[in-house]
């Protein structure tokens, strides 16, 4: 038996030794195209390009380390719950290929084996936009100190209703800009009534921040992909509406400026379904100092039938994990997405492979845990009680999700509790 084991071991080693070393051109480039080049190319969020062998070769050791630890590509969803169209995680076979390539000198191979290069539109992931809305002036960010959320009103001057099937925010300064949310402010809204177009505005009085009738159009944060709903689905922007940019800047020791742009691509064909961004949030919490596993729950009950197309958990630096569930009127429950290790640096929207039907009365339930202990290396101060707040050293608990409804349906029907309290609110969203 001993001799047989030795012989078997020798045979296995011989096969392993004979296994060909992966090359960049044949085995590695296709993996990078599928999972990495969307960010790892000039002008995007990643710090270096992976478009060519010349680009990738100096980073071979870093690639090996990142894929072995599964920190790259960033994907935090538990694979046991749901299948997602934008899942960019690597298979074990792909990880093995990249590790083997890096461990064996990162050979280039025959350039004739390279796959056809992907085509990217310079500066945009959604293709050339039909309308690009740029901040009228640069905003200066100091080297130190706290910068309040800035709101900038930008008139769109639309003479007719437009359906937006794709939207993207192009940040002007990724190092200092934490996030942007572009809201659609309908005509007649009293929100920011005294604000001057193009001039940064900060709420100073109670109630000034009430975004009456405004709708979430598109956002940017590290890891957030552009929105592209595909043919037949879009968000509605009515004639006379304005864009309001909510901008969150974080000083990092070096002063700078930002002038970001929002690009919109309008639907060319018939739109059958309207996309609406909703949120299950809870702002009434106080995370005790030193608590390493503080739980916060939120929920949202749908007032009409809808179909779920994407989900996005949002917390700050103490965020630990986040779970989305659907509680159906039948009493059945379904885990929609579970994020066991939340990463503030990657604000991912999870897009199910297939739409999830949500009958009227379905409750979207969210559970989050926060780590306010000294064991959290990202914790700004474990000695402080933490409450809801705009800044990153404060906290938020929001479960964003996108649904689609009939294009002609009033989206206010999704809010039955609001319909009974504000009978005229739907007029602003119709």
C-alpha positions as CSV (number, residue, x, y, z in Angstrom):
1,X,0.0,0.0,0.0
2,X,2.9,2.4,0.8
3,X,4.5,1.8,-2.6
4,X,1.1,2.3,-4.3
5,X,0.5,5.6,-2.5
6,X,4.0,6.8,-3.4
7,X,3.3,5.9,-7.1
8,X,0.0,7.7,-7.1
9,X,1.5,10.8,-5.5
10,X,4.2,10.8,-8.1
11,X,1.7,10.4,-10.9
12,X,-0.4,13.3,-9.6
13,X,2.8,15.5,-9.3
14,X,3.7,14.6,-12.8
15,X,0.3,15.6,-14.2
16,X,0.5,18.9,-12.2
17,X,4.0,19.6,-13.5
18,X,2.9,19.0,-17.0
19,X,-0.1,21.3,-16.8
20,X,0.4,24.3,-19.1
21,X,0.9,27.7,-17.5
22,X,-1.9,30.1,-18.3
23,X,-0.9,33.0,-20.5
24,X,-2.3,36.5,-20.6
25,X,-3.4,36.4,-24.2
26,X,-5.3,33.1,-24.1
27,X,-6.6,32.5,-20.5
28,X,-6.2,35.7,-18.5
29,X,-7.5,38.5,-20.9
30,X,-11.0,37.0,-21.2
31,X,-11.4,36.9,-17.4
32,X,-10.3,40.5,-17.1
33,X,-12.7,41.6,-19.9
34,X,-15.6,39.9,-18.2
35,X,-15.0,40.9,-14.6
36,X,-12.5,43.7,-14.3
37,X,-12.1,46.1,-17.3
38,X,-15.4,47.9,-16.6
39,X,-13.5,49.7,-13.8
40,X,-9.9,49.0,-14.6
41,X,-9.5,51.4,-17.5
42,X,-8.6,55.0,-18.0
43,X,-11.0,57.5,-16.6
44,X,-12.8,55.0,-14.3
45,X,-12.7,54.3,-10.6
46,X,-9.9,51.7,-10.4
47,X,-6.3,53.1,-9.9
48,X,-4.8,51.3,-12.8
49,X,-5.8,49.8,-16.2
50,X,-6.0,46.2,-17.2
51,X,-6.8,46.6,-20.8
52,X,-3.5,45.2,-22.1
53,X,-0.7,42.9,-21.1
54,X,1.6,46.0,-20.7
55,X,-1.0,47.4,-18.3
56,X,-1.5,44.2,-16.3
57,X,2.0,42.7,-16.0
58,X,3.3,45.1,-13.3
59,X,0.2,44.3,-11.2
60,X,0.4,40.5,-11.4
61,X,1.3,40.0,-7.7
62,X,-1.4,42.4,-6.6
63,X,-4.0,40.6,-8.8
64,X,-3.0,37.3,-7.3
65,X,-3.4,38.6,-3.7
66,X,-6.7,40.3,-4.5
67,X,-8.4,37.3,-6.1
68,X,-7.1,34.9,-3.5
69,X,-8.6,37.1,-0.7
70,X,-11.7,37.7,-2.9
71,X,-11.5,41.4,-2.3
72,X,-11.5,41.9,-6.0
73,X,-13.7,42.0,-8.0
74,X,-15.9,43.5,-5.3
75,X,-19.0,41.4,-4.8
76,X,-20.4,41.0,-1.3
77,X,-23.6,39.0,-1.8
78,X,-24.0,35.6,-0.2
79,X,-24.1,33.1,-3.1
80,X,-26.7,31.0,-1.3
81,X,-29.4,33.6,-1.8
82,X,-30.5,34.8,-5.3
83,X,-28.8,35.0,-8.7
84,X,-27.8,38.3,-10.0
85,X,-27.2,39.6,-13.5
86,X,-24.3,41.8,-12.5
87,X,-22.5,39.2,-10.4
88,X,-18.8,39.9,-11.1
89,X,-17.4,37.4,-8.7
90,X,-14.8,34.9,-10.0
91,X,-15.3,31.2,-10.1
92,X,-12.8,29.0,-8.4
93,X,-11.5,28.0,-11.8
94,X,-11.0,31.6,-12.8
95,X,-9.2,32.4,-9.5
96,X,-6.9,29.4,-10.0
97,X,-6.1,30.6,-13.5
98,X,-5.1,34.1,-12.4
99,X,-3.1,32.8,-9.4
100,X,-1.2,30.3,-11.6
101,X,-0.5,33.0,-14.2
102,X,0.9,35.3,-11.6
103,X,2.9,32.6,-9.8
104,X,4.6,31.5,-13.0
105,X,6.0,34.8,-14.1
106,X,2.9,36.2,-15.7
107,X,3.7,35.2,-19.3
108,X,2.2,37.1,-22.2
109,X,1.7,34.2,-24.6
110,X,0.9,34.6,-28.3
111,X,-0.9,38.0,-28.9
112,X,-2.8,36.2,-31.7
113,X,-4.8,34.4,-28.9
114,X,-6.1,37.7,-27.5
115,X,-10.0,38.1,-27.6
116,X,-11.4,40.9,-29.5
117,X,-11.0,44.1,-27.4
118,X,-14.1,45.5,-25.7
119,X,-15.5,48.7,-27.1
120,X,-16.0,51.5,-24.6
121,X,-17.4,55.0,-25.1
122,X,-14.8,57.4,-23.8
123,X,-16.1,59.1,-20.7
124,X,-19.4,57.3,-20.6
125,X,-20.6,53.8,-19.8
126,X,-24.1,54.4,-21.1
127,X,-22.9,55.5,-24.5
128,X,-23.2,59.1,-25.7
129,X,-25.9,60.8,-23.6
130,X,-28.8,62.7,-25.2
131,X,-28.5,65.3,-22.5
132,X,-25.5,66.1,-20.3
133,X,-26.1,68.3,-17.2
134,X,-22.9,69.7,-15.7
135,X,-22.6,71.7,-12.5
136,X,-22.5,75.4,-13.7
137,X,-19.4,76.1,-11.7
138,X,-16.7,74.3,-9.9
139,X,-17.1,73.7,-6.2
140,X,-14.1,74.2,-4.0
141,X,-13.4,71.7,-1.2
142,X,-11.0,72.7,1.6
143,X,-8.1,70.5,2.8
144,X,-9.7,70.1,6.2
145,X,-13.0,70.4,8.0
146,X,-16.5,69.2,7.5
147,X,-18.3,70.1,4.3
148,X,-22.1,70.2,4.6
149,X,-24.2,68.5,1.9
150,X,-24.4,70.8,-1.0
151,X,-27.5,71.1,-3.2
152,X,-27.3,72.6,-6.6
153,X,-30.4,73.4,-8.7
154,X,-30.0,73.0,-12.4
155,X,-32.9,73.8,-14.8
156,X,-33.4,71.2,-17.5
157,X,-35.6,73.4,-19.7
158,X,-37.5,70.4,-21.0
159,X,-40.5,71.4,-23.2
160,X,-41.9,67.9,-23.2
161,X,-41.9,64.8,-21.0
162,X,-38.9,62.5,-21.4
163,X,-38.4,58.9,-20.5
164,X,-34.9,58.2,-19.2
165,X,-33.8,54.6,-20.0
166,X,-30.1,55.1,-18.9
167,X,-28.4,57.6,-16.6
168,X,-24.9,58.0,-15.3
169,X,-23.0,60.4,-13.0
170,X,-19.4,61.3,-14.0
171,X,-17.7,62.6,-10.9
172,X,-15.3,65.5,-11.4
173,X,-13.1,64.6,-8.5
174,X,-13.3,61.0,-7.2
175,X,-10.8,61.7,-4.4
176,X,-13.0,64.3,-2.7
177,X,-16.5,63.4,-3.9
178,X,-18.1,60.7,-1.8
179,X,-21.5,60.7,-3.5
180,X,-23.9,62.4,-5.8
181,X,-27.7,61.9,-6.0
182,X,-29.5,63.5,-8.9
183,X,-33.2,64.2,-8.0
184,X,-35.9,65.3,-10.3
185,X,-37.8,68.3,-8.8
186,X,-41.2,68.6,-10.5
187,X,-42.6,71.9,-11.6
188,X,-44.3,73.7,-8.7
189,X,-42.4,72.0,-5.9
190,X,-41.7,74.2,-2.9
191,X,-38.4,72.4,-2.2
192,X,-35.5,74.8,-2.6
193,X,-38.0,77.5,-3.6
194,X,-35.5,80.3,-2.7
195,X,-32.4,78.6,-4.2
196,X,-30.7,80.3,-7.1
197,X,-29.9,78.0,-10.1
198,X,-26.3,76.9,-10.1
199,X,-25.5,78.3,-6.7
200,X,-24.7,75.8,-3.9
201,X,-27.5,75.7,-1.3
202,X,-27.5,74.3,2.2
203,X,-30.7,73.9,4.3
204,X,-30.6,76.2,7.3
205,X,-34.1,76.0,8.7
206,X,-36.3,73.2,9.8
207,X,-38.3,71.8,6.9
208,X,-36.1,73.3,4.1
209,X,-34.8,69.9,3.3
210,X,-38.3,68.4,2.6
211,X,-38.0,67.0,-0.9
212,X,-41.7,67.3,-1.6
213,X,-42.5,65.4,-4.8
214,X,-38.9,64.8,-5.8
215,X,-37.8,61.5,-7.3
216,X,-34.4,59.7,-7.2
217,X,-33.1,59.7,-10.8
218,X,-29.5,58.4,-10.5
219,X,-26.7,58.3,-8.0
220,X,-22.9,57.9,-7.8
221,X,-20.8,56.4,-5.0
222,X,-17.8,54.2,-5.1
223,X,-18.9,50.9,-6.8
224,X,-22.3,52.2,-8.0
225,X,-22.8,51.3,-11.6
226,X,-24.6,53.5,-14.2
227,X,-28.3,52.8,-14.6
228,X,-29.4,51.2,-17.8
229,X,-32.9,49.7,-17.7
230,X,-33.0,48.4,-21.2
231,X,-35.6,48.9,-23.9
232,X,-39.2,49.4,-22.7
233,X,-38.3,50.6,-19.2
234,X,-37.4,54.1,-18.0
235,X,-37.8,56.8,-15.4
236,X,-40.2,59.7,-16.3
237,X,-38.9,63.3,-16.2
238,X,-41.8,65.6,-16.8
239,X,-41.6,68.9,-18.8
240,X,-40.7,71.8,-16.6
241,X,-38.8,69.7,-14.1
242,X,-35.4,70.6,-12.7
243,X,-32.4,68.5,-11.6
244,X,-31.2,68.9,-8.0
245,X,-27.7,67.5,-7.3
246,X,-27.1,66.5,-3.7
247,X,-23.3,66.4,-3.3
248,X,-21.3,65.0,-0.4
249,X,-17.7,66.0,-0.2
250,X,-15.1,64.7,2.2
251,X,-11.9,66.6,2.9
252,X,-8.8,64.4,2.7
253,X,-5.9,66.8,3.6
254,X,-5.6,68.2,0.1
255,X,-7.8,71.0,-1.2
256,X,-9.4,70.6,-4.6
257,X,-12.4,71.3,-6.7
258,X,-15.2,69.3,-8.3
259,X,-17.5,69.9,-11.3
260,X,-19.5,66.7,-11.9
261,X,-21.8,65.8,-14.8
262,X,-25.0,63.8,-15.1
263,X,-25.7,62.1,-18.5
264,X,-29.1,61.0,-19.6
265,X,-30.1,58.7,-22.5
266,X,-33.7,59.0,-23.6
267,X,-35.8,56.1,-24.7
268,X,-36.3,55.9,-28.4
269,X,-39.1,53.3,-28.5
270,X,-42.3,52.7,-26.6
271,X,-41.9,52.7,-22.8
272,X,-44.2,50.1,-21.2
273,X,-42.9,50.1,-17.6
274,X,-42.0,52.9,-15.3
275,X,-39.0,52.5,-13.0
276,X,-39.4,53.9,-9.5
277,X,-36.7,53.9,-6.7
278,X,-38.0,53.3,-3.2
279,X,-36.4,52.9,0.2
280,X,-37.0,51.0,3.4
281,X,-35.2,53.2,5.9
282,X,-34.9,53.7,9.7
283,X,-33.5,56.9,11.1
284,X,-34.5,56.3,14.7
285,X,-31.6,54.5,16.3
286,X,-28.8,55.1,18.7
287,X,-25.9,52.7,18.4
288,X,-24.3,52.3,21.9
289,X,-20.6,53.1,22.3
290,X,-18.6,49.9,21.9
291,X,-21.4,47.7,20.6
292,X,-20.1,45.3,18.0
293,X,-23.4,43.9,16.7
294,X,-26.2,46.5,17.0
295,X,-29.3,45.6,15.1
296,X,-31.6,48.0,13.2
297,X,-34.7,47.0,11.2
298,X,-36.7,48.8,8.5
299,X,-39.6,47.9,6.2
300,X,-41.7,49.1,3.3
301,X,-45.2,47.8,2.4
302,X,-46.2,48.0,-1.2
303,X,-49.5,49.6,-1.9
304,X,-49.8,48.1,-5.4
305,X,-48.4,45.2,-7.5
306,X,-44.9,45.8,-8.7
307,X,-41.8,43.9,-10.0
308,X,-38.5,44.1,-8.2
309,X,-35.4,44.7,-10.4
310,X,-32.6,45.8,-8.1
311,X,-31.6,46.3,-4.5
312,X,-28.9,48.4,-2.7
313,X,-28.1,48.4,1.0
314,X,-26.7,51.7,2.4
315,X,-24.8,52.3,5.6
316,X,-21.7,54.1,6.6
317,X,-18.4,53.2,8.2
318,X,-19.9,51.1,11.0
319,X,-22.0,49.0,8.7
320,X,-21.4,45.3,9.2
321,X,-24.1,43.3,7.3
322,X,-27.4,43.9,5.6
323,X,-30.2,41.6,4.7
324,X,-33.2,42.1,2.3
325,X,-36.3,39.9,2.6
326,X,-39.8,39.9,1.0
327,X,-42.7,39.0,3.2
328,X,-45.6,38.1,0.9
329,X,-49.3,38.4,1.7
330,X,-49.5,34.6,1.7
331,X,-47.2,34.5,4.7
332,X,-44.3,33.2,2.7
333,X,-40.9,34.8,3.1
334,X,-37.9,35.1,0.7
335,X,-34.4,36.3,1.2
336,X,-33.8,38.7,-1.7
337,X,-30.1,39.4,-1.0
338,X,-27.9,38.9,2.0
339,X,-24.7,40.9,2.3
340,X,-22.8,39.3,5.2
341,X,-19.8,41.7,4.9
342,X,-20.9,45.2,4.0
343,X,-18.2,47.4,2.5
344,X,-18.7,51.2,2.6
345,X,-16.2,51.6,-0.2
346,X,-18.4,49.6,-2.7
347,X,-22.0,50.7,-2.8
348,X,-23.3,47.9,-5.0
349,X,-26.7,47.6,-6.6
350,X,-27.7,43.9,-6.8
351,X,-29.8,43.1,-9.9
352,X,-31.7,39.8,-9.9
353,X,-31.4,37.7,-13.1
354,X,-35.2,37.6,-13.3
355,X,-37.7,40.2,-12.1
356,X,-39.3,39.3,-8.7
357,X,-43.1,39.7,-8.7
358,X,-44.2,41.6,-5.6
359,X,-48.0,41.5,-5.1
360,X,-49.8,44.4,-3.4
361,X,-49.2,44.1,0.4
362,X,-45.8,42.6,0.1
363,X,-43.5,43.9,2.8
364,X,-39.8,44.5,2.0
365,X,-38.0,43.9,5.3
366,X,-34.4,44.9,6.0
367,X,-32.1,44.0,8.9
368,X,-28.7,45.6,9.4
369,X,-26.0,45.2,12.0
370,X,-23.5,47.9,13.0
371,X,-20.0,47.4,14.6
372,X,-19.3,50.4,16.8
373,X,-16.6,48.6,18.7
374,X,-12.8,49.1,18.7
375,X,-12.5,45.9,16.7
376,X,-13.9,47.7,13.6
377,X,-10.8,49.2,12.0
378,X,-13.0,51.7,10.1
379,X,-14.7,53.0,13.2
380,X,-14.1,56.8,13.6
381,X,-14.7,56.7,17.4
382,X,-15.9,53.6,19.3
383,X,-16.5,55.7,22.4
384,X,-19.4,57.7,20.9
385,X,-23.1,56.9,20.7
386,X,-23.9,57.0,16.9
387,X,-27.2,58.3,15.5
388,X,-28.5,59.1,12.0
389,X,-26.6,61.8,10.2
390,X,-25.3,62.9,6.8
391,X,-21.6,62.6,7.4
392,X,-19.6,59.4,7.1
393,X,-18.7,59.3,10.8
394,X,-22.5,59.3,11.5
395,X,-24.7,56.5,10.3
396,X,-27.6,55.7,8.0
397,X,-29.8,52.6,7.5
398,X,-31.4,52.5,4.1
399,X,-32.5,49.7,1.9
400,X,-32.9,51.2,-1.6
401,X,-34.8,49.1,-4.2
402,X,-36.0,49.7,-7.7
403,X,-39.4,48.4,-8.9
404,X,-41.2,48.7,-12.2
405,X,-44.9,49.4,-12.7
406,X,-47.1,50.1,-15.7
407,X,-45.9,53.2,-17.5
408,X,-49.3,54.9,-17.0
409,X,-49.7,54.0,-13.3
410,X,-49.5,56.7,-10.7
411,X,-46.4,55.8,-8.7
412,X,-48.1,57.3,-5.6
413,X,-50.2,54.1,-5.5
414,X,-47.1,52.4,-4.2
415,X,-47.5,54.5,-1.0
416,X,-51.0,53.7,0.4
417,X,-50.3,55.3,3.7
418,X,-49.4,58.5,2.0
419,X,-52.3,58.5,-0.4
420,X,-54.7,58.7,2.6
421,X,-52.8,61.6,4.1
422,X,-51.8,63.6,1.0
423,X,-54.5,63.2,-1.6
424,X,-53.0,65.8,-3.9
425,X,-49.4,64.5,-3.7
426,X,-49.8,62.1,-6.6
427,X,-50.4,65.1,-9.0
428,X,-46.7,65.9,-8.7
429,X,-45.6,62.5,-9.8
430,X,-48.2,61.6,-12.5
